[in-house]
Amino acid sequence: MYNKNINKMDKIQKDSLALKTYLDDLSRAEKTLAIEKIADGCIVPRRTVYNWIHGLCRIPALYMCKIEEILGENIFNRVTFCEK
């Protein structure tokens, strides 16, 4: 059970780190705009986007696809989790 939770946390941290790294490369105004676009496009509160960025909850695969579509960049390191 403990090992399963560690693997789950590693996956959450890997995805959130990828999103955080992408957003940290933007200017403050661009980052704010990107977070608003993600929240509006995924139809989630901004708080959820911040939870994704800080690794407090996992980013569902469909939202990863939507985030990449919104931002127009490949952010997450996935083999094939969505078709474009």
C-alpha positions in Angstrom: 0.0 0.0 0.0 2.8 2.4 0.9 4.7 1.8 -2.3 1.5 2.4 -4.4 1.1 5.8 -2.7 4.7 6.7 -3.5 4.2 5.9 -7.2 1.0 8.0 -7.3 2.8 11.0 -5.6 5.7 10.7 -8.1 3.3 10.9 -11.0 1.4 13.9 -9.5 4.7 15.7 -8.8 6.1 15.0 -12.3 3.0 16.4 -14.0 2.7 19.4 -11.7 6.5 20.1 -12.1 6.1 20.1 -15.9 3.2 22.6 -15.7 5.0 24.8 -13.1 8.2 24.8 -15.2 6.3 25.9 -18.2 4.5 28.7 -16.4 7.6 29.9 -14.6 9.3 30.6 -17.9 6.5 33.1 -18.7 6.4 36.7 -17.5 4.2 37.5 -14.5 1.4 38.9 -16.8 1.6 36.0 -19.2 1.5 33.5 -16.3 -1.6 35.2 -14.9 -3.3 35.1 -18.3 -2.3 31.5 -18.9 -3.8 30.4 -15.5 -7.0 32.3 -16.3 -7.1 30.6 -19.8 -6.6 27.2 -18.2 -9.3 27.7 -15.6 -11.8 29.0 -18.2 -10.9 26.3 -20.8 -11.0 23.4 -18.3 -14.1 24.9 -16.6 -12.4 24.6 -13.1 -11.8 27.3 -10.5 -8.5 29.0 -10.4 -7.8 27.3 -7.1 -7.8 24.0 -8.8 -5.3 25.2 -11.3 -3.1 26.4 -8.5 -3.5 23.0 -6.8 -2.3 21.3 -10.0 0.7 23.7 -10.2 1.7 23.0 -6.6 1.1 19.2 -6.8 -1.7 19.2 -4.3 -3.9 17.1 -6.6 -3.3 15.2 -9.8 -4.1 16.6 -13.2 -6.5 14.3 -15.0 -5.4 13.1 -18.5 -8.2 14.9 -20.3 -7.3 18.1 -18.6 -3.6 17.6 -19.6 -4.8 17.4 -23.2 -6.9 20.5 -22.8 -4.1 22.5 -21.1 -1.8 21.7 -24.0 -4.5 22.6 -26.5 -5.1 25.9 -24.7 -1.5 26.9 -24.4 -0.4 25.5 -27.8 2.6 23.7 -26.3 3.6 20.2 -25.5 4.1 20.4 -21.7 3.5 17.0 -20.3 5.8 14.0 -21.1 3.4 11.4 -22.2 3.8 8.8 -24.9 0.2 8.8 -26.1 -2.4 10.0 -23.7 -4.5 12.0 -26.2 -4.9 12.3 -29.9 -4.4 15.7 -31.5 
